[in-house]
Amino acid sequence: MYLTKEKKEELFEKHGKGKNDTGSAEGQIALFTHRINHLTEHLKNNRKDYNTERSLVKLVGKRRSLLDYLIKKDILRYRAIIKELNIRK
C-alpha cells in the first residue's frame, strides 16, 4: 500500500501537533495532499480510470473545504500550510 502507518505518523508529526494528532486541520490537509499527489500520478498512467478520477475530485473538495475553514479560523495557519505544502489557491 502506498500509505503506511509510519508515513501517516510522519505526516501528522510534521504538519500537525504530534504523531497522534490526527484531527488537526493541518494534519488532515497534509494527508489529503499526499493522497491527491498519489492519485494524480496514477491518473497520468491510467487516463480512463474514472473511479479514481471521481475520488480525486472528492478529495480535492474535502481539502478545499478544510482550507476554507482554516481561512476563517486563522489566516496565519492557512498561509503557513499553503506555503509548506506548495498548494496553489
C-alpha positions in Angstrom: 0.0 0.0 0.0 1.3 3.5 -0.8 0.4 4.9 2.6 1.9 3.0 5.6 1.2 3.7 9.2 4.7 5.1 9.6 4.2 7.5 6.7 0.9 8.7 8.2 2.6 9.3 11.6 5.3 11.2 9.8 2.8 13.4 8.0 0.9 14.2 11.2 4.1 14.8 13.2 5.4 17.2 10.6 2.2 19.1 9.9 0.1 18.5 13.0 0.8 18.9 16.7 2.1 15.4 17.1 2.0 11.9 15.6 -1.2 11.1 17.4 -2.9 14.4 16.5 -4.9 13.2 13.5 -7.8 15.7 13.9 -6.0 18.9 13.3 -6.8 20.7 10.1 -3.2 21.0 9.1 -2.6 17.2 9.5 -5.7 16.3 7.5 -4.8 18.8 4.7 -1.3 17.2 4.6 -2.8 13.7 4.4 -5.2 14.8 1.7 -2.4 16.5 -0.3 -0.3 13.3 -0.1 -3.2 11.2 -1.4 -4.1 13.7 -4.1 -0.5 13.7 -5.4 -0.5 9.9 -5.4 -3.8 9.7 -7.3 -2.6 12.4 -9.8 0.4 10.2 -10.6 -1.8 7.2 -11.0 -4.1 9.1 -13.4 -1.2 10.2 -15.6 -0.6 6.5 -16.4 -4.3 5.4 -16.4 -6.3 8.1 -18.1 -9.5 6.2 -18.3 -9.8 5.2 -14.7 -12.9 7.2 -14.0 -13.4 5.8 -10.4 -10.1 7.2 -9.4 -10.8 10.4 -11.1 -14.0 10.8 -9.1 -12.3 10.0 -5.8 -9.6 12.6 -6.7 -12.3 15.3 -7.3 -13.9 14.4 -3.9 -10.6 14.6 -2.1 -9.8 18.0 -3.7 -13.2 19.2 -2.5 -12.6 18.0 1.0 -9.2 19.6 1.1 -10.7 22.8 -0.2 -13.4 22.9 2.5 -10.8 22.3 5.2 -8.7 25.2 3.7 -11.8 27.4 3.7 -12.4 26.6 7.4 -8.7 27.4 8.2 -9.0 30.8 6.4 -12.0 31.7 8.6 -10.4 30.3 11.8 -6.8 31.5 11.5 -5.3 33.1 8.4 -1.7 32.7 9.6 -2.1 28.9 9.9 -3.7 28.9 6.4 -0.8 30.8 4.9 1.8 28.6 6.6 0.2 25.3 5.4 -0.2 26.6 1.9 3.4 27.6 1.7 4.6 24.4 3.3 2.7 22.1 1.0 3.0 24.2 -2.1 -0.7 24.3 -2.7 -2.0 27.0 -5.0 -5.2 28.8 -4.4 
